[in-house]
Amino acid sequence: MTGAQNALAKLRSWNLRRDDTSDDGGRLYWDAEGNKYFSVTRILSETSPEHQKKRLQAWLERPSSELERSMAAQRGTDAHNHCEYVLKTAQKLARNAANKRNSYRTGIDGLERPPTAITRWALHKAVENAPSASWSSSGYARGLRTWIVENATALHATEFSVSHPSGFAGSCDALIDYQGVLTCADWKTSRASIHQSEEQKLERLHNYRHQLGAYSLGLRHGTGLEVPQAAIVLARRTGAPEVTLMGSEELREAEEAFLERVDRFMSER
């Protein structure tokens, strides 16, 4: 294995202890040396503009909000688990087939790739044998799965974890080649988007962009990989997902913006 491939393999083994019982009520992670990391999503939530926080609080105080949150969380978890199964199964199938044929090739980024035809075959085989998603999440899972099968040309990591010396940690859904380009991809599921104003949709996307900036920073710190592209894949209940691609320049801007939010978050601790 190359250095980049070895470093990426290490990220697949989560080496931080998750703590959901901290005194301040937010999620933390701890490493073996006792260093503390705050979750990416927590930092994003607590550094959002005040009007976003007030809107969220109003939604949380609605009588039905607890049930809605629970259902939305389960729906998202089910759809993510379905995609994780497909990707991990396909990655194993592709690796075995490529090893038998001695057909792996190492890219200039140091990552090993089987021929695209093998990845496509592996994805289709994985989908054939994947357990069905729950009824409430089936439409979201189908949309994400179809996007992956139609666009992924190499599979590098699934549900990989990152941390960063500035004090944050998190987990990204996938590192794939999207139509031949190395891409950090994150899956989103939301029914709320159909009821949101354009301003609210832009605000949501703003946070998603910064979240991918955080994952890109963590990936670079952990592996040295420079990811040229990121994809926010927002599944819908029916139909194809909404996809937002971020090029290299936009991703670097998102990294800087997220680090500014980390500084603001830490200054208020």
N, C-alpha and C positions, 0 to 999 in steps of 0.2 A: 504494500500500500504506500501511496505517497504521503508526504507530511500533511497536506490539506485533507486527504481522505481519512487519515488517522485522527486528526483533530476533530473532524466532523463526527466520526464514530463515537468519540468520547462524549459529545453533547447529547447523544441518544440516551445515555445513562444519567438520569437526573441526580445530581450530587448535592443538591440543596434541600434542607428540611423545610417543608412548608408548615407555617404556623398561622392558624386562623383564630387563635385565642389571645392575641396580644391585648395589652391593657387599653390601647387607644382604639380598639375595635376594627382595625384594618388588617389585611393579610400581609404577613412578613415571610421572608425566607432566611435561613441561616446556613452558613457553610461550616465545614469541619473545624475551621479555626475560630468559630464564634462570631464571624462578621455578619452583619445584618443587611438585608436587602429588602427594599419595598417593591411591591408588585407594580408592573407597568400600568395596569388598568387602574390601580388605586391612585397613582400619581396623576394620570390623565383626569380622573374624576375630581380630585381635590384641587387641580389647577385650572379647571374649566371656568369660563366667565361666570359672574354672579347670576346673570339672568338664566343661564343654563342650570345652575344649581337650584335656583328657586323653582324652575319648571320641573326639575326632577323631584324636588321635595313635594311639590303639589301633587305630582302623580303618585308618589309613595303614600301620600295621606288619603288617597281615594279608598273607599271601602273595599273595592274589589282588587286593589293593587297587589296585595300579597299573593292571592291566587294566580293572578295574571303573571306575576314575576316567576312563580314556581313553574307554571306551565311553559312559559317562554324559556326558562333555564333548561327544563327537561327536553323540550323540543330541540334546542340548540345542541345539548349534549348528545342526544340520539343521532342527529344529523352528522355531528363531528365524529362520533364513534363509527358510524357507517363508512365515512370517507377514510378514516384512519385504517379500518380493516382492509378496504380496497387497496389503499396505497401500500400498506405493509405487506400484504399478500402478493401484490404485483411486483414489488421490489424484490421479494424473495424468489419468485418465479423467474424474473428477468435475470437475477444474479446467477441462479443455477444454470439457466439456459446459456448465458454468455460464457460462464466458466467452462461448460462442456465443449463449447465451440471455440474457446480461447479468443473471443471476439471483443473483449473489453478494450477500449481506447482511452488514453489519458489526455484530457484537454489542457489548454494553456493555463487554466486555473488550478490544475493539479487534481481535479476530480475525475474519477473513472466513470465511463459511460458505455453501456452496451449499444448495439445498433438500434436505431429508432424502431425498426420493425419488431424487434424483440420486446421493447417496452410496450408497444401497442398491443401485441399478442398477450403479454402478461396482464395488462389492464383488463382486457376483455375476459380473460379467464377468471380473474379475480372477481369481476362483477357477476359472472355466471354463478359463482359459488358463495357470494356474499349473503349473509343473513338479511332478511327483510328488515327495513327500518320500521319503527312504530307508525301507526296510522297517522298520528298528529304531525310527525316529522317527515313522512314519506315524500311529500312534494319537494321539500327543501333538500332532502338527501338526494333525490333523483336529479334535481337541477345541478347540485354541486358535482355529483358523480359524473354526469354527462359532460360537464365542462372539463373535468379532469381527463376523461377518456379522449375527448376531442382535441385537447390542447397540450397535454403533457408529453414531452418527447424523451425525458429521462427523469428518474426518481432518485433523489439523493438523501432526503431525511424527512421523517414524519413526526410531528409533535416533539420537536427538539427544543431543548431548554437553553436559555442564555442568561448570563449575568454580566454586570459591568462594574468597574471600580467606582463609578460615580454613585453607586448605591441602589441600582434597580435590577430586577430579575423578572423573567417571564417565559412563556412558552409559545412558539410560533407553530402554526399548523403544518406547513410543508416547505421544503426547499426542493424545487423541481426545475427542469428546463421547460419553459413555456415557449413552445414553437421554436426551440433551439437556443433560447436565451436563459441563462441562470436567473432564477426568480424566487424571491421570498413570497409565499402566498399565504393569505389568512382568510379563513372562511367566516362569513357572518350570516346570521339568520335573524330576520326581523319582519314581523307583521306590521309594525308601527309605521313603516315607511309610506304605506299607502294613505295614511291619515295625516302625515306631516306636511308642513309648508315647505316651500323651496328653501327658506332660510334655515329651518330645522334640519333638512337633509344636508345642507352644506356644512352646518355645524357638526353633525355626526361624522361626515366624511373628513372634516378637518381633524377630528380626534383619531380616526382610523389611520390617516396618513402619518400622524405623529407616532402612532403605535407601531407601524411598520418601520419608521425611522429608528425606534428603540430596538426592534429586533435586528435590524441591519447593524446597528452599533454593537450589540451583544455578539452577533455572529462574527463580526470582524475581530472583536476582542478575543473570542474563543478559538478562532480558526485562522485568522488572517485573510479570510475570503472577502473580496470586494464584490458585493452583489450589484450588478448593473441595473436591476429592475425589481419592482415589487408589484404584487397584484392583490387588490382588495376585491374579494368575490362575495357579493351579497346575494344570498339565495332568496328566492321568493316562494310563496306557497305553491304557485303554478308557473310554469314557463321557465325560460332561461334566466340565470342570475344576472344581476347588474355588475359589470366588471370595470374597475378603475385601475388602469395601469399607471405606474409611476416610473419614469425614466431615471437615469443616473443622477442628473442634476436635481430633479425634484426630490429624490430620495435623500441626497446629501442635505438639502434644505430642511427636510423633515427631521433628520438626525440633529441638526443644530437647534431646531425649534424644540425638540423633545429635551435636549440637554438644558435649555433655558428653563423649561418647566420643572426639571429635576432640581435645578438651583433654587427656583422659587419655592418648591415643595420643601426642600431641606431647610431653607431659611425660616420656615414657619414651624419647624418641629420644636 
